[in-house]
Amino acid sequence: MAGTAQICSTFSFTVVPSDNAATVITNPGRTFRVIGVSGNNPTGNPINVTVTDGTNNVTNGGVFACLANQTTWADLDVAHVNFTATENLSVQVSNAAMTEVQILCVETGGGEPLTAT
């Protein structure tokens, strides 16, 4: 079976909340695509997480709940995962007990094309 594949570098942003106010991650001047968002919740209760581009929700449905005592991956809103070099990420949690929020990214366009055989 032949197909195509992409090769690219990945990078991540890690947010460690100190309170439940929004944390803005200033874009270092790159275009990129968010490919995953996860939250690590060590508490016994769900913690809500919101990730936006300042206006639009990156996570599908806006707020996603990180389940108690585990890491939870969010569904993404594919219409809002591509960032220009001037757009910033915003992360907000409902409880500062959240250990961290990880945002995994790749370059816009998915990288260099390869032929898979």
C-alpha positions in Angstrom: 0.0 0.0 0.0 1.5 3.3 -1.0 0.6 6.6 0.6 2.0 9.9 1.8 3.3 11.0 5.1 4.7 14.1 6.7 7.8 14.6 8.8 8.2 17.6 11.1 9.4 18.8 14.4 7.1 19.0 17.3 7.2 21.3 20.3 5.0 21.9 23.3 3.9 24.6 25.6 3.6 23.7 29.3 1.4 25.8 31.6 1.6 25.4 35.3 -1.3 27.4 36.7 -0.8 29.5 39.8 -4.4 30.6 40.0 -7.6 30.3 37.9 -6.9 33.5 35.8 -6.1 33.1 32.1 -2.4 32.6 31.2 -1.5 34.1 27.9 1.4 32.4 26.0 2.9 35.0 23.7 3.7 33.6 20.3 7.4 33.7 19.6 6.6 34.7 16.0 5.9 31.2 14.5 3.1 29.8 12.6 2.0 26.5 14.0 -0.8 23.9 14.4 -2.0 22.6 17.8 -2.2 18.8 17.6 -3.0 17.9 21.2 -4.1 19.4 24.5 -3.9 17.5 27.8 -4.4 18.4 31.4 -3.0 16.6 34.5 -5.4 16.7 37.4 -4.1 15.2 40.7 -7.3 16.2 42.7 -10.3 14.1 43.5 -12.7 16.3 41.4 -12.8 17.3 37.8 -11.1 20.5 36.7 -12.3 22.5 33.7 -9.7 23.8 31.2 -10.2 26.3 28.4 -7.7 26.9 25.6 -8.3 29.6 23.0 -6.5 31.8 20.5 -7.8 34.8 22.4 -11.2 34.6 20.6 -11.9 31.1 19.3 -11.8 27.8 21.3 -9.0 25.4 20.4 -10.7 22.6 22.3 -13.9 21.3 20.9 -16.9 22.7 22.7 -14.7 25.2 24.6 -14.2 24.0 28.1 -13.1 20.4 28.6 -13.1 18.6 31.9 -9.9 17.0 33.2 -11.1 14.0 35.1 -10.2 13.4 38.7 -6.8 11.8 39.5 -5.6 11.5 35.8 -4.4 13.1 32.7 -7.2 13.9 30.2 -6.8 14.6 26.5 -9.1 17.1 24.9 -10.9 16.9 21.5 -9.8 19.7 19.3 -11.9 22.1 17.2 -10.1 21.6 13.9 -11.3 24.9 12.6 -9.2 26.8 15.2 -6.0 24.8 15.6 -3.8 26.8 13.1 -2.1 29.8 14.5 -0.5 32.8 12.6 2.8 34.3 13.8 0.8 37.0 15.7 -1.8 34.9 17.5 -1.3 33.9 21.1 -2.6 31.0 23.1 -4.7 31.5 26.2 -5.1 28.8 28.9 -7.5 29.0 31.8 -8.3 26.4 34.5 -11.1 26.3 37.0 -8.8 25.2 39.9 -5.1 26.1 40.4 -4.6 22.6 41.7 -4.1 21.5 38.1 -0.5 20.2 37.9 0.0 21.3 34.2 -1.6 21.8 30.9 0.4 20.5 27.9 -0.2 21.9 24.4 1.5 19.9 21.6 2.2 21.6 18.3 3.8 21.1 14.9 4.6 23.6 12.2 1.7 24.8 10.0 1.2 22.5 7.0 2.3 19.4 8.9 5.9 19.5 7.7 7.8 18.1 4.7 6.0 15.5 2.5 7.4 12.0 2.2 6.3 9.1 0.1 5.4 6.0 2.0 5.6 2.6 0.3 
